[in-house]
Amino acid sequence: MSKDRPRDIVAVIDDSPETLRFLTDALEGAGFTVLVALQGTNALALVQEVTPDIILLDAVMPGIDGFETCRRLKQRKVLAHVPVIFMTGLSETEHIIKGLDAGGVDYVTKPIVADELIARMQVHLANARLGQSARNALDAAGRFLLAIDGEGRVLWSTPQAGKLLGSALPGSESDGYRVPPEIRERLGLDRPPRAAANAMMAGPALAAGAEAVRLSYVGQIGPEEFLLRLSESGAQGDEHALKQHFIKLTTREADVLAWIARGKSNRDIGEILGLSPRTVNKHLEQIYVKLGVENRASAAALAVRALGDR
């Protein structure tokens, strides 16, 4: 472990004093600061005082088992991206899946081999730091961004997006926000990646008090992690901005031009807007005439410039 940065804090949660003693000696010897808890309720109290960098969690414990403990830990925003490694003698596939579903990132079976465990911890710590650095960069840039999983649960959000989530999505900051089923269907998360991306880019609106916010697809950043952008209705979206800038365009033509500026093909635009490719092409012909251009690239360049000016 580098001497140039603070020691990583690991929380070890296990009901076995022998396991706690063994892990404490091994981890402190490897340069970690170790916090221990004998059961799930103790762990939940512990993390209210100190936020660990990584958590080692026994799956089978009296009272609240490790799976439920992990779920409760992950409901806390500050712990959402802290890696949790399960430790247990259970090696059946169903238990491994249960641990991963609860929010764990890895699974080691007992008896634990200290060197192997520490090597895995270093990998997960490095991945977590990379992810946190990216989120910090987004936070600093003031972006209204959030990530959801395939079931619509909000995995994380920038502070700017967080201010809108409370009024736009059901749930709470402690229990987690969730995109409603009808919006999830519109987003198309259960479809093949290309179709899902096109559907998500359509930008369904959500009520946010007296106002509304719009969801836009940015990209898929993991197997079950989709990056979305929230925009306030006051911004009116790219389509509205193009309609105002190019006053001769109809609303539908502005919609088509916005998707052209985003690099979408006629087929993709048809899927997004519910139009046939032929109809999209007809709209494009009118757009070229009204913008005084001869081709798709020129129209896209004008649209990008107009949106950049905004």
PyMOL commands that set and color helices and strands:
alter all, ss='L'
color gray80, all
select helices_A, chain A and resi 17-29+40-49+66-74+77-79+93-101+114-140+159-168+181-187+193-200+233-235+237-245+251-261+266-273+277-291+296-309
alter helices_A, ss='H'
color red, helices_A
select strands_A, chain A and resi 9-13+33-37+54-58+84-88+106-109+145-148+154-157+171-172+176-177+205-208+211-222+225-232
alter strands_A, ss='S'
color yellow, strands_A
deselect
rebuild
show_as cartoon
